[in-house]
Amino acid sequence: MAINLTANNFAKYVLENKGLVLVELYAEWSGSSQILKPMLKNIEEIFQNKVLFFRVNIDQDRDIAEQYGVTDIPTILIFNNSKVIDCIQGIFPKSVLEHKLNKLIKNENKTL
């Protein structure tokens, strides 16, 4: 299950990590965030050994959202080597995220 991050541990888990990291920025009151929640849980199960999954509640840690220019929720930020390499905002089909992650994993394996 995705770990909830705060401003206190965001750098440790996301920015200091060398692999692929997916961060969901969400709000409990957001209907769109609630719609994506089960799909993201399923994506996490599929990619559990290839991607790290985290969540940030923007009502509790607005600074993280502001730092990355997030204005819409939910927003998915995908990091590699501490840099944002992709961003998806709003509701999207599961296939979109699966395709992006598979492509990123394939590209990451080519560079090893």
DSSP file (Angstrom, degrees, kcal/mol; ACC not computed):
  #  RESIDUE AA STRUCTURE BP1 BP2  ACC     N-H-->O    O-->H-N    N-H-->O    O-->H-N    TCO  KAPPA ALPHA  PHI   PSI    X-CA   Y-CA   Z-CA
    1    1 A M              0   0    0      0, 0.0    52,-0.1     0, 0.0    40,-0.0   0.000 360.0 360.0 360.0 136.8    0.0    0.0    0.0
    2    2 A A        -     0   0    0     52,-0.1     2,-0.4     1,-0.1    52,-0.3  -0.244 360.0-124.8 -56.7 137.7    1.3    3.4   -0.9
    3    3 A I  E     -a   54   0A   0     50,-1.5    52,-2.6     1,-0.0     2,-0.5  -0.685  18.3-123.0 -86.9 135.7    2.9    5.3    2.0
    4    4 A N  E     -a   55   0A   0     -2,-0.4     2,-0.3    50,-0.2    52,-0.2  -0.672  31.9-157.5 -79.0 127.9    1.6    8.7    2.9
    5    5 A L        -     0   0    0     50,-3.6    52,-0.5    -2,-0.5     2,-0.3  -0.699   9.8-165.4-105.5 157.9    4.4   11.3    2.8
    6    6 A T    >>  -     0   0    0     -2,-0.3     4,-1.6    50,-0.1     3,-0.9  -0.785  44.2 -94.0-127.7 174.8    4.8   14.6    4.4
    7    7 A A  T 34 S+     0   0    0     -2,-0.3     4,-0.4     1,-0.2    54,-0.0   0.799 123.1  61.6 -59.6 -27.2    7.1   17.5    3.9
    8    8 A N  T 34 S+     0   0    0      1,-0.2    -1,-0.2     2,-0.1     4,-0.2   0.799 118.5  22.0 -71.9 -29.4    9.3   16.0    6.6
    9    9 A N  T <> S+     0   0    0     -3,-0.9     4,-2.1     2,-0.1     5,-0.3   0.396  93.5  97.6-121.2   3.7   10.0   12.7    4.7
   10   10 A F  H  X>S+     0   0    0     -4,-1.6     4,-2.7     1,-0.2     5,-0.9   0.922  87.3  47.7 -58.7 -47.7    9.4   13.6    1.1
   11   11 A A  I  4>S+     0   0    0     -4,-0.4     5,-2.1     3,-0.2     6,-0.2   0.915 110.9  51.9 -62.2 -43.5   13.1   14.1    0.2
   12   12 A K  I  45S+     0   0    0      1,-0.2    -1,-0.2     3,-0.2    -2,-0.2   0.923 120.5  31.2 -60.2 -46.5   14.1   10.9    1.9
   13   13 A Y  I  <5S+     0   0    0     -4,-2.1    -1,-0.2     3,-0.1    -2,-0.2   0.776 135.2  20.8 -87.2 -27.3   11.7    8.7    0.1
   14   14 A V  I ><5S+     0   0    0     -4,-2.7     3,-0.9    -5,-0.3    68,-0.4   0.852 125.2  38.7-107.5 -57.3   11.4   10.5   -3.3
   15   15 A L  I 3 <S+     0   0    0     -5,-0.9    -3,-0.2     1,-0.3    -4,-0.1   0.779 117.9  48.0 -74.2 -27.2   14.3   12.8   -4.0
   16   16 A E  T 3 <S+     0   0    0     -5,-2.1     2,-0.4    -6,-0.2    -1,-0.3   0.427  91.8 100.3 -91.6   1.7   17.0   10.5   -2.5
   17   17 A N    <   -     0   0    0     -3,-0.9    65,-0.7    -6,-0.2    64,-0.2  -0.710  56.8-160.2 -91.1 137.8   15.7    7.5   -4.4
   18   18 A K        +     0   0    0     -2,-0.4    -1,-0.1    63,-0.2    63,-0.1   0.580  68.3  65.9 -92.5 -11.6   17.5    6.4   -7.6
   19   19 A G  S    S-     0   0    0      1,-0.1    62,-0.7    61,-0.1     2,-0.3  -0.154 100.9 -58.4 -98.1-166.4   14.7    4.3   -9.1
   20   20 A L  E     -B   80   0A   0     30,-0.5    32,-2.3    60,-0.2     2,-0.4  -0.610  53.3-175.9 -78.0 131.7   11.2    5.0  -10.4
   21   21 A V  E     -Bc  79  52A   0     58,-2.3    58,-3.4    -2,-0.3     2,-0.5  -0.997  12.6-158.3-132.9 128.4    8.9    6.6   -7.9
   22   22 A L  E     -Bc  78  53A   0     30,-3.3    32,-2.5    -2,-0.4     2,-0.5  -0.929   9.6-170.1-107.1 127.9    5.2    7.4   -8.4
   23   23 A V  E     -Bc  77  54A   0     54,-3.1    54,-2.8    -2,-0.5     2,-0.6  -0.973   7.5-157.3-120.7 121.9    3.7   10.1   -6.1
   24   24 A E  E     -Bc  76  55A   0     30,-2.6    32,-2.9    -2,-0.5     2,-0.6  -0.872   4.0-158.7 -96.7 121.4   -0.1   10.7   -6.0
   25   25 A L  E     +Bc  75  56A   0     50,-3.2    50,-1.9    -2,-0.6     2,-0.2  -0.903  33.0 150.5 -97.9 123.2   -1.1   14.2   -4.9
   26   26 A Y  E     - c   0  57A   0     30,-2.4    32,-2.7    -2,-0.6    33,-0.4  -0.818  39.6-136.9-143.7 174.6   -4.7   13.9   -3.6
   27   27 A A    >   -     0   0    0     -2,-0.2     3,-1.3    30,-0.2     6,-0.2  -0.991  20.5-133.1-140.4 140.5   -7.3   15.3   -1.3
   28   28 A E  T 3  S+     0   0    0     -2,-0.3    -1,-0.1     1,-0.3     6,-0.1   0.834 108.1  52.8 -60.5 -33.3   -9.8   13.3    0.8
   29   29 A W  T 3  S+     0   0    0     -3,-0.1     2,-0.6     4,-0.0    -1,-0.3   0.575  85.5 104.6 -80.2  -8.9  -12.7   15.6   -0.3
   30   30 A S    <>  -     0   0    0     -3,-1.3     4,-1.9     1,-0.2     5,-0.1  -0.630  56.5-159.7 -81.2 118.1  -11.9   15.2   -4.0
   31   31 A G  H  > S+     0   0    0     -2,-0.6     4,-2.1     1,-0.2    -1,-0.2   0.880  95.0  54.7 -59.8 -39.0  -14.3   12.9   -5.9
   32   32 A S  H  > S+     0   0    0      1,-0.2     4,-2.0     2,-0.2    -1,-0.2   0.893 106.1  51.2 -63.6 -40.0  -11.7   12.5   -8.6
   33   33 A S  H  > S+     0   0    0      1,-0.2     4,-1.3     2,-0.2    -1,-0.2   0.899 110.4  49.5 -62.9 -39.8   -9.1   11.3   -6.1
   34   34 A Q  H  < S+     0   0    0     -4,-1.9    -2,-0.2     1,-0.2    -1,-0.2   0.861 108.2  53.4 -68.2 -35.5  -11.6    8.8   -4.7
   35   35 A I  H  < S+     0   0    0     -4,-2.1     4,-0.5     1,-0.2    -1,-0.2   0.902 112.5  44.1 -64.6 -41.3  -12.4    7.5   -8.2
   36   36 A L  H  X S+     0   0    0     -4,-2.0     4,-2.8     1,-0.2     5,-0.3   0.722  91.8  86.9 -76.4 -21.1   -8.7    6.9   -8.9
   37   37 A K  H  X S+     0   0    0     -4,-1.3     4,-1.9     1,-0.2    -1,-0.2   0.878  90.9  41.9 -52.4 -51.2   -7.9    5.3   -5.6
   38   38 A P  H  > S+     0   0    0      0, 0.0     4,-1.9     0, 0.0    -1,-0.2   0.877 115.2  51.5 -67.1 -34.1   -8.8    1.6   -6.4
   39   39 A M  H  > S+     0   0    0     -4,-0.5     4,-2.4     2,-0.2    -2,-0.2   0.920 110.3  48.2 -66.4 -43.2   -7.2    1.8   -9.8
   40   40 A L  H  X S+     0   0    0     -4,-2.8     4,-2.4     1,-0.2    -1,-0.2   0.858 108.3  55.0 -65.9 -34.7   -4.0    3.1   -8.4
   41   41 A K  H  X S+     0   0    0     -4,-1.9     4,-1.7    -5,-0.3    -1,-0.2   0.915 109.7  47.1 -63.2 -41.6   -4.0    0.4   -5.7
   42   42 A N  H  X S+     0   0    0     -4,-1.9     4,-2.0     2,-0.2    -2,-0.2   0.905 110.6  51.6 -65.4 -42.6   -4.3   -2.2   -8.6
   43   43 A I  H  X S+     0   0    0     -4,-2.4     4,-2.3     1,-0.2    -2,-0.2   0.895 107.5  54.1 -60.7 -40.2   -1.4   -0.5  -10.5
   44   44 A E  H  < S+     0   0    0     -4,-2.4     4,-0.3     1,-0.2    -1,-0.2   0.897 107.2  50.2 -62.3 -40.0    0.7   -0.6   -7.3
   45   45 A E  H >< S+     0   0    0     -4,-1.7     3,-0.7     1,-0.2    -1,-0.2   0.897 111.8  48.6 -64.2 -39.7    0.1   -4.4   -7.1
   46   46 A I  H 3< S+     0   0    0     -4,-2.0     3,-0.2     1,-0.2    -2,-0.2   0.892 123.5  30.3 -66.9 -40.9    1.1   -4.9  -10.7
   47   47 A F  T >X S+     0   0    0     -4,-2.3     4,-2.2     1,-0.2     3,-2.0   0.081  80.3 126.8-107.7  22.1    4.3   -2.8  -10.5
   48   48 A Q  T <4 S+     0   0    0     -3,-0.7    -1,-0.2    -4,-0.3    -2,-0.1   0.744  77.9  40.3 -58.5 -28.7    5.2   -3.5   -6.8
   49   49 A N  T 34 S+     0   0    0     -3,-0.2    -1,-0.3    -4,-0.2     3,-0.1   0.384 121.1  42.5-100.4   4.8    8.7   -4.7   -7.4
   50   50 A K  T <4 S+     0   0    0     -3,-2.0   -30,-0.5     1,-0.3     2,-0.4   0.616 114.5  35.3-121.7 -22.4    9.6   -2.1  -10.1
   51   51 A V     <  -     0   0    0     -4,-2.2     2,-0.4    -7,-0.2    -1,-0.3  -0.994  69.0-133.1-138.1 139.9    8.1    1.2   -8.9
   52   52 A L  E     - c   0  21A   0    -32,-2.3   -30,-3.3    -2,-0.4     2,-0.4  -0.787  24.4-150.4 -91.9 139.4    7.8    2.8   -5.4
   53   53 A F  E     + c   0  22A   0     -2,-0.4   -50,-1.5   -32,-0.2     2,-0.3  -0.931  20.9 165.7-118.2 131.7    4.4    4.3   -4.7
   54   54 A F  E     -ac   3  23A   0    -32,-2.5   -30,-2.6    -2,-0.4     2,-0.3  -0.928  19.6-147.4-138.0 162.0    3.7    7.2   -2.3
   55   55 A R  E     -ac   4  24A   0    -52,-2.6   -50,-3.6    -2,-0.3     2,-0.4  -0.968   3.6-163.6-130.6 147.0    0.8    9.6   -1.6
   56   56 A V  E     - c   0  25A   0    -32,-2.9   -30,-2.4    -2,-0.3     2,-0.8  -0.978  14.8-144.8-131.4 120.2    0.7   13.2   -0.5
   57   57 A N  E >>  - c   0  26A   0    -52,-0.5     4,-2.0    -2,-0.4     3,-1.2  -0.745  10.9-155.9 -81.1 112.3   -2.4   14.8    0.9
   58   58 A I  T 34 S+     0   0    0    -32,-2.7    -1,-0.2    -2,-0.8   -31,-0.1   0.723  89.5  62.1 -68.8 -19.2   -2.3   18.3   -0.4
   59   59 A D  T 34 S+     0   0    0    -33,-0.4    -1,-0.3     1,-0.2     3,-0.2   0.789 113.7  35.5 -72.7 -26.0   -4.5   19.6    2.4
   60   60 A Q  T <4 S+     0   0    0     -3,-1.2    -2,-0.2     1,-0.2    -1,-0.2   0.730 133.0  26.5 -95.8 -26.6   -1.8   18.5    4.9
   61   61 A D    >X  +     0   0    0     -4,-2.0     4,-1.0     1,-0.1     3,-0.9  -0.498  63.3 156.1-137.7  65.8    1.3   19.3    2.8
   62   62 A R  H 3>  +     0   0    0      1,-0.2     4,-2.5    -3,-0.2     5,-0.2   0.775  68.1  71.7 -62.5 -27.9    0.4   22.1    0.3
   63   63 A D  H 3> S+     0   0    0      1,-0.2     4,-2.6     2,-0.2    -1,-0.2   0.868  94.8  52.2 -59.2 -37.8    4.1   23.1    0.0
   64   64 A I  H <> S+     0   0    0     -3,-0.9     4,-1.4     2,-0.2    -1,-0.2   0.930 110.1  48.1 -64.9 -45.0    4.9   19.9   -1.9
   65   65 A A  H  <>S+     0   0    0     -4,-1.0     5,-2.8     1,-0.2     3,-0.3   0.921 113.7  47.3 -60.8 -44.0    2.1   20.6   -4.4
   66   66 A E  H ><5S+     0   0    0     -4,-2.5     3,-1.4     1,-0.2    -2,-0.2   0.893 105.8  58.7 -64.9 -40.1    3.2   24.2   -4.8
   67   67 A Q  H 3<5S+     0   0    0     -4,-2.6    -1,-0.2     1,-0.3    -2,-0.2   0.843 114.0  37.9 -58.2 -34.5    6.9   23.2   -5.3
   68   68 A Y  T 3<5S-     0   0    0     -4,-1.4    -1,-0.3    -3,-0.3    -2,-0.2   0.230 114.1-113.1-104.9  13.4    5.9   21.1   -8.3
   69   69 A G  T < 5 +     0   0    0     -3,-1.4     2,-0.6     1,-0.2    -3,-0.2   0.781  53.5 168.6  66.2  28.0    3.3   23.5   -9.7
   70   70 A V      < +     0   0    0     -5,-2.8    -1,-0.2    -6,-0.2    -2,-0.1  -0.642  12.0 157.0 -79.4 120.0    0.4   21.2   -9.0
   71   71 A T        +     0   0    0     -2,-0.6     2,-0.4     1,-0.1    -1,-0.2   0.565  59.0  54.9-115.8 -17.4   -2.9   23.0   -9.4
   72   72 A D  S    S-     0   0    0      2,-0.0    -1,-0.1    18,-0.0    18,-0.1  -0.915  81.8-111.1-119.4 145.3   -5.3   20.1  -10.1
   73   73 A I  S    S+     0   0    0     -2,-0.4   -41,-0.2     1,-0.1   -47,-0.1  -0.966  89.6  38.7-126.8 148.8   -6.0   17.0   -8.1
   74   74 A P  S    S+     0   0    0      0, 0.0    16,-3.0     0, 0.0     2,-0.4   0.570  76.3 169.6 -73.0 153.1   -5.5   14.2   -8.4
   75   75 A T  E     -BD  25  89A   0    -50,-1.9   -50,-3.2    14,-0.2     2,-0.5  -1.000  21.3-153.3-130.5 135.2   -2.0   14.6   -9.9
   76   76 A I  E     -BD  24  88A   0     12,-3.4    12,-2.3    -2,-0.4     2,-0.5  -0.941  10.0-168.8-107.7 122.4    0.4   11.8  -10.5
   77   77 A L  E     -BD  23  87A   0    -54,-2.8   -54,-3.1    -2,-0.5     2,-0.5  -0.947   5.6-158.2-109.1 130.9    4.1   12.7  -10.6
   78   78 A I  E     -BD  22  86A   0      8,-2.7     7,-3.4    -2,-0.5     8,-1.3  -0.949  12.9-167.2-111.8 123.7    6.6   10.1  -11.7
   79   79 A F  E     -BD  21  84A   0    -58,-3.4   -58,-2.3    -2,-0.5     2,-0.3  -0.779  14.5-178.8-108.5 149.7   10.2   10.6  -10.6
   80   80 A N  E >  S-BD  20  83A   0      3,-2.3     3,-1.4    -2,-0.3   -60,-0.2  -0.931  79.9  -7.0-144.7 126.6   13.4    9.0  -11.7
   81   81 A N  T 3  S-     0   0    0    -62,-0.7   -63,-0.2    -2,-0.3   -66,-0.1   0.907 130.6 -56.0  52.4  45.9   16.7   10.0  -10.0
   82   82 A S  T 3  S+     0   0    0    -65,-0.7     2,-0.4   -68,-0.4    -1,-0.2   0.469 116.1 109.0  70.2   7.3   15.0   12.8   -8.1
   83   83 A K  E <  S-D   80   0A   0     -3,-1.4    -3,-2.3   -68,-0.0     2,-0.5  -0.908  74.7-115.9-115.2 142.0   13.6   14.5  -11.2
   84   84 A V  E     +D   79   0A   0     -2,-0.4    -5,-0.3    -5,-0.2     3,-0.1  -0.620  36.3 171.0 -71.6 122.5   10.0   14.6  -12.4
   85   85 A I  E     +     0   0A   0     -7,-3.4     2,-0.3    -2,-0.5    -6,-0.2   0.525  63.0  13.3-111.5 -10.4    9.9   12.7  -15.7
   86   86 A D  E     -D   78   0A   0     -8,-1.3    -8,-2.7     2,-0.0     2,-0.3  -0.980  57.2-164.8-161.5 155.2    6.1   12.6  -16.2
   87   87 A C  E     -D   77   0A   0     -2,-0.3     2,-0.4   -10,-0.2   -10,-0.2  -0.993   1.9-173.6-145.7 133.5    2.9   14.1  -14.9
   88   88 A I  E     -D   76   0A   0    -12,-2.3   -12,-3.4    -2,-0.3     2,-0.4  -0.999  10.9-165.0-128.0 129.1   -0.7   13.1  -15.2
   89   89 A Q  E     -D   75   0A   0     -2,-0.4   -14,-0.2   -14,-0.2   -16,-0.1  -0.891  48.1  -3.0-116.0 146.2   -3.5   15.2  -13.9
   90   90 A G  S    S-     0   0    0    -16,-3.0     2,-0.3    -2,-0.4   -14,-0.1  -0.305 106.0 -22.2  81.1-162.9   -7.2   14.4  -13.4
   91   91 A I        +     0   0    0    -18,-0.1    -2,-0.1    -2,-0.1   -58,-0.1  -0.665  67.3 166.2 -87.6 139.7   -8.9   11.1  -14.1
   92   92 A F        -     0   0    0     -2,-0.3     2,-0.1    -4,-0.1    -2,-0.0  -0.972  39.4 -89.2-148.6 157.9   -7.4    8.8  -16.7
   93   93 A P    >>  -     0   0    0      0, 0.0     3,-1.1     0, 0.0     4,-1.1  -0.393  33.5-121.1 -70.1 149.5   -7.7    5.2  -17.8
   94   94 A K  H 3> S+     0   0    0      1,-0.3     4,-2.5     2,-0.2     5,-0.2   0.856 111.2  64.0 -54.8 -37.8   -5.7    2.5  -16.1
   95   95 A S  H 3> S+     0   0    0      1,-0.2     4,-2.4     2,-0.2    -1,-0.3   0.816  95.6  58.7 -61.1 -31.3   -4.1    1.7  -19.5
   96   96 A V  H <> S+     0   0    0     -3,-1.1     4,-2.2     2,-0.2    -1,-0.2   0.948 110.9  40.0 -63.3 -48.8   -2.5    5.1  -19.8
   97   97 A L  H  X S+     0   0    0     -4,-1.1     4,-2.7     2,-0.2     5,-0.2   0.895 114.2  53.2 -70.2 -39.7   -0.6    4.7  -16.6
   98   98 A E  H  X S+     0   0    0     -4,-2.5     4,-2.7     2,-0.2     5,-0.2   0.933 110.6  47.9 -58.5 -45.6    0.3    1.1  -17.3
   99   99 A H  H  X S+     0   0    0     -4,-2.4     4,-2.4    -5,-0.2    -2,-0.2   0.935 112.6  48.1 -61.5 -47.3    1.7    2.1  -20.7
  100  100 A K  H  X S+     0   0    0     -4,-2.2     4,-2.5     1,-0.2    -2,-0.2   0.930 114.3  45.8 -60.3 -46.4    3.7    4.9  -19.2
  101  101 A L  H  X S+     0   0    0     -4,-2.7     4,-2.7     2,-0.2     5,-0.2   0.913 112.2  50.4 -66.4 -42.6    5.2    2.8  -16.5
  102  102 A N  H  X S+     0   0    0     -4,-2.7     4,-2.3    -5,-0.2    -1,-0.2   0.915 112.5  47.8 -60.4 -42.0    6.0   -0.1  -18.8
  103  103 A K  H  X S+     0   0    0     -4,-2.4     4,-2.5    -5,-0.2    -2,-0.2   0.916 112.8  47.9 -64.9 -43.9    7.8    2.2  -21.2
  104  104 A L  H  X S+     0   0    0     -4,-2.5     4,-2.5     2,-0.2    -2,-0.2   0.900 112.7  48.7 -65.3 -40.2    9.7    3.9  -18.4
  105  105 A I  H  X S+     0   0    0     -4,-2.7     4,-2.3     2,-0.2    -2,-0.2   0.915 111.4  49.8 -65.4 -42.6   10.8    0.5  -16.9
  106  106 A K  H  X S+     0   0    0     -4,-2.3     4,-1.4    -5,-0.2    -2,-0.2   0.924 113.3  46.1 -61.4 -44.7   11.8   -0.7  -20.3
  107  107 A N  H  X S+     0   0    0     -4,-2.5     4,-1.0     1,-0.2    -2,-0.2   0.872 111.3  52.3 -66.1 -37.4   13.9    2.5  -20.9
  108  108 A E  H  X S+     0   0    0     -4,-2.5     4,-0.5     1,-0.2     3,-0.5   0.897 107.6  51.8 -65.9 -39.7   15.4    2.2  -17.4
  109  109 A N  H >< S+     0   0    0     -4,-2.3     3,-0.6     1,-0.2    -1,-0.2   0.807 103.8  58.5 -67.2 -29.4   16.5   -1.4  -18.0
  110  110 A K  H 3< S+     0   0    0     -4,-1.4    -1,-0.2     1,-0.2    -2,-0.2   0.821 104.3  51.5 -67.1 -30.6   18.2   -0.4  -21.3
  111  111 A T  H 3<        0   0    0     -4,-1.0    -1,-0.2    -3,-0.5    -2,-0.2   0.581 360.0 360.0 -85.7  -8.6   20.4    2.1  -19.4
  112  112 A L    <<        0   0    0     -3,-0.6    -1,-0.2    -4,-0.5    -2,-0.1   0.493 360.0 360.0 -76.0 360.0   21.6   -0.5  -16.8
